[in-house]
């Protein structure tokens, strides 16, 4: 929500508008697939990891996204 990236909003809109996807998990899978196809998944994950304060409200203290090593994951996703 905090990103101004137009690709991110387009992917979110298109995954919400898919008529054959009925469950929230299916929408997440569609979003991930679209992000992979457009080769922006690493960028979106980097945006997610940078939001440490918001993530603290959603995840437990020892979660991977809250650790210092979470910065490494977007770099690994570039090769995907």
ZIWO-V968104 format. One line per field, one symbol per residue. ss: DSSP state (H for helix, E for strand, C for the rest). psi: psi as a letter, one per 30 degrees, with the letter a starting at -180 (. if undefined). burial: # if it has 9 or more other C-alpha atoms within 8 Angstrom, else .. A space follows every 50 residues. Layout:
BEGIN
ss: ???
psi: ???
burial: ???
END
This chain:
BEGIN
ss: CCCCCHHHHHHHHHHHCCCCCCCHHHHHHHHHHHHHHCCCHHHHHHHHHC CHHHHHHHCCCCCHHHCCCHHHHHHHHHCC
psi: ffkgkeeeeeeeeeeefkffkfleeeeeeeeeeeeeefhgeeeeeeeeef ieeeffffllegkefflffffeeeeefef.
burial: .......#..##..#..........###.###.###...###.####.#. ....##.........#...##.######..
END
